[in-house]
Amino acid sequence: MREITVQEFKNTLEKESQNSSFDFINVCTTTEYNEKHIRGVRSVPLNTLHDHLNEFRGKKAIYIHCRSGNRSRQAIETLASSGITAELINMNGGLMAWDKAGFETEALTHRMPIMRQVLLTAGLLTVVSAVLSLSVHGAFVYVALFVGGGQMFAGLTGWCGLSYLLERMPWNK
C-alpha cells in the first residue's frame, strides 16, 4: 500500500480522471458521500466493496480515500486479499486532510452532517442520562457510560454504531 498526500491525490485526479486505467473511489457510506465528496471521485462504500470487484480488474491504479484514512486502509486490505492487482494508493488523512488543505468539495444534500448528528445525539443522551441518574434513579448513569464507551470504541476502530443508526433515520433518506 502506498500513501500519498492530498496534494498528490489532487494532482493525479486532475491529470488522470479521464484515464480508464485509473480509478478514484471514496469508501465512505453513501450518506457521508452525499454530505461531502471530491468532484471526480465515485462512491463505493466499504460495505459494498465486494460487489464492485470486477470493476477494479485490469486497472493500473486505484486511488482510495474516506473521511480520515481508516476505512480506506481497510478497503486496500480487502482489495489486495481479493486478488486485485492494481496499485492501491491511500490518500493520507482522507477528507479531513483535504478540507484542512482548503481544497474544494461538493455536497448532494444540505441537511446536518451525520457526524454532527452523532455528536449532538451523544451529548444529549449523556446530559439527559446524568440528570435522570441524579433525579430519578442512579441506574440511568449506565446510559451515559454506554454512550461514552461507544464513543471510545468509535475512536479506536473508526466504526460508529450511532452513525449507522442515524443514517437509517427518515430525515436522512
C-alpha positions in Angstrom: 0.0 0.0 0.0 1.3 3.4 -1.0 0.2 6.6 0.9 0.1 9.9 -0.8 -0.6 13.5 0.3 -3.9 15.3 -0.6 -1.9 17.5 -2.9 -0.6 14.4 -4.8 -4.1 13.0 -4.9 -5.4 16.3 -6.3 -2.7 16.5 -8.9 -3.3 12.9 -10.0 -7.0 13.3 -10.1 -6.7 16.4 -12.3 -4.3 14.6 -14.6 -5.8 11.1 -14.8 -9.5 11.5 -14.2 -10.3 10.6 -17.8 -7.9 7.7 -17.9 -9.9 4.5 -17.7 -7.0 2.5 -16.3 -7.1 4.7 -13.1 -9.9 4.7 -10.6 -10.7 7.1 -7.8 -13.0 5.9 -5.1 -14.5 7.2 -1.8 -15.3 4.3 0.6 -17.4 6.3 3.0 -21.0 5.4 3.4 -23.5 6.7 0.8 -24.8 9.2 3.3 -21.3 10.6 4.1 -20.6 10.8 0.3 -23.8 12.8 -0.3 -22.8 15.2 2.5 -19.3 15.8 1.2 -17.1 14.4 -1.6 -14.4 15.3 -4.0 -15.6 16.0 -7.6 -14.5 13.2 -9.9 -14.3 10.6 -7.2 -17.0 8.0 -7.2 -18.7 6.4 -4.3 -18.0 2.7 -3.5 -18.9 2.3 0.2 -16.6 -0.1 2.1 -19.5 -2.4 2.9 -20.3 -2.9 -0.8 -16.7 -3.2 -2.0 -17.0 -7.0 -2.7 -19.9 -6.2 -5.1 -17.6 -4.0 -7.2 -14.5 -6.2 -7.5 -15.0 -6.8 -11.2 -14.9 -3.1 -11.9 -11.3 -3.0 -10.5 -9.9 -5.8 -12.5 -7.5 -4.6 -15.2 -7.0 -1.2 -13.5 -3.4 0.2 -13.3 -4.0 2.1 -10.1 -6.9 2.7 -7.7 -6.8 5.8 -5.5 -8.8 5.4 -2.4 -9.9 7.7 0.4 -12.5 8.0 3.2 -13.1 10.7 5.9 -9.9 10.1 7.9 -8.0 7.2 6.3 -9.1 4.3 8.5 -11.7 2.8 6.1 -9.6 3.4 3.0 -6.8 1.3 4.6 -9.4 -1.4 5.3 -10.6 -1.2 1.7 -7.0 -1.6 0.4 -6.6 -4.7 2.6 -9.9 -6.1 1.2 -8.9 -5.3 -2.4 -5.5 -6.8 -2.0 -6.8 -10.0 -0.4 -9.4 -10.3 -3.2 -6.8 -10.6 -5.9 -6.9 -7.0 -7.2 -3.5 -6.4 -8.9 -3.8 -2.7 -9.4 -1.5 -0.4 -7.4 -3.6 0.5 -4.3 -3.0 4.1 -3.2 -4.4 5.6 0.0 -4.9 9.4 0.4 -3.3 10.1 3.7 -5.7 11.8 6.1 -8.8 11.5 4.0 -11.4 14.2 3.5 -10.3 15.8 6.8 -6.8 16.5 5.4 -8.4 17.5 2.1 -10.5 20.1 3.9 -7.5 21.3 6.0 -5.6 21.9 2.8 -8.5 24.1 1.7 -9.5 22.1 -1.4 -13.0 22.2 -2.8 -15.6 19.5 -2.1 -19.2 19.0 -3.3 -22.4 18.0 -1.5 -25.6 16.4 -2.7 -27.6 17.3 0.4 -28.0 20.2 2.7 -29.0 18.6 5.9 -26.9 18.4 9.1 -23.9 16.1 8.5 -24.1 12.7 10.2 -21.0 13.4 12.4 -22.7 16.5 13.8 -25.8 14.4 14.4 -23.7 11.8 16.3 -22.1 14.5 18.5 -25.4 16.1 19.2 -27.2 12.8 20.0 -24.3 11.5 22.2 -24.1 14.8 24.1 -27.9 14.9 24.6 -28.0 11.3 25.8 -25.1 11.9 28.2 -26.7 15.0 29.7 -30.2 13.6 30.0 -29.0 10.3 31.5 -26.8 12.2 34.0 -29.8 14.4 35.0 -32.0 11.3 35.3 -29.4 9.4 37.3 -29.4 12.3 39.8 -33.1 12.9 39.9 -34.9 9.7 39.1 -32.7 6.6 39.6 -29.0 6.1 39.7 -29.1 3.3 37.1 -29.5 5.9 34.4 -25.8 6.5 34.7 -25.3 3.3 32.7 -26.7 5.1 29.7 -24.0 7.7 29.9 -21.4 5.0 30.4 -22.7 3.1 27.3 -22.6 6.3 25.2 -19.1 7.1 26.3 -18.0 3.6 25.7 -19.4 3.7 22.2 -17.6 6.9 21.5 -14.3 5.4 22.7 -14.9 2.3 20.5 -15.6 4.6 17.5 -12.4 6.5 18.2 -10.4 3.3 18.4 -11.9 1.5 15.4 -13.3 4.1 13.1 -16.7 2.4 13.2 -19.5 4.2 14.9 -22.7 2.3 15.5 -24.6 5.5 16.3 -23.8 7.0 12.9 -25.1 3.8 11.2 -28.3 4.1 13.2 -28.7 7.8 12.4 -28.1 7.2 8.7 -31.2 5.0 8.7 -33.5 7.6 10.2 -36.2 9.0 7.9 -34.8 12.6 7.9 -31.5 11.2 6.5 -33.1 9.4 3.5 
